[in-house]
Amino acid sequence: MRLRFTKMHGLGNDFVVLDGVRQRIALDAALIRRLADRRFGIGCDQVLLVEPPRLPGTDFHYRIFNANGSEVEQCGNGARCFARFVRDQGLSTQDEILVSTAAGVIRLYLEEDDQVRVNMGIPTFEPAKIPFLADAPALTHALEVAGQTLHLSALSLGNPHAVILVEDIDTAPVAELGPLLERHPRFPKRVNVGFMQVISLDAVRLRVYERGVGETLACGSGACAAAVSGQRLGLLGPSVRVSLPGGDLRIEWQGEGRPVWMSGPAERVFVGEIEIAEE
Ligand SMILES: N[C@H](CCC[C@H](N)C(=O)O)C(=O)O
């Protein structure tokens, strides 16, 4: 069977986007891993599946799969590419698109200058969503990792994030600490790990070791998690430029109980077809 796909990226965080509205697609973890494989498949950090709406008042459903085949609740860079995809494919003519995900409903806005703005929902510090915070939602928590005591913040944007403050992201031990934290027992659903260097009240540099992938060139939900954590620590204001290795995102948050807004680009790279085994 031939499966049509579109290759896209948000600041180098790259995706295979599948139209599940006009083609019937049965995805399983093995097929996801094959599509994501940079040698034996197409290659991407995540596979995004566009599906017909499941909730009244929404325009689409959005499923997200990490390269390791795990299905997850949220993908910020992917949401921007989702909006660009449905417009380019003629699946929608709207500038505002309401999409249900495993984490709830997100609202996407296509803007003139090829930017996409996303209401990423309200960050939560509830232990039910981020069990790490079961011992009271303090602002930072000490955690022993590889003989070091790390001080990290933790929160959920639908998907789980830990954020560590570092002096310089260029020398941050991302490759060493990322995998150890990603699968630390205190994060039973594993976790995305952000290493944040605060530059000023409205600018940070960030690297993210993503759950189910490894370090990516950018992480939209990770940028939101970093900006929210920094604001709660009194280090950042309500509007932050987050500079990731792949480029910059603008993140805005008006405080507890309010949604986080993310603005940034979404690019299409190529379209193609891949042979997959019949069902
Ligand atoms: N690795 C993430 C999903 C993708 C998030 C990232 N690509 C983004 O732009 O938010 C997780 O397992 O929760």
The ligand as a Gaussian input file, in Angstrom:
#p B3LYP/6-31G(d) Opt

LIG

0 1
 N        8.638000      14.556000      22.935000
 C        7.381000      15.155000      23.418000
 C        6.377000      15.313000      22.251000
 C        6.838000      16.332000      21.203000
 C        7.040000      17.701000      21.795000
 C        7.842000      18.701000      20.962000
 N        8.312000      18.234000      19.677000
 C        7.114000      20.030000      20.856000
 O        7.331000      20.772000      19.882000
 O        6.355000      20.358000      21.818000
 C        6.766000      14.254000      24.510000
 O        7.087000      13.057000      24.532000
 O        5.970000      14.774000      25.302000

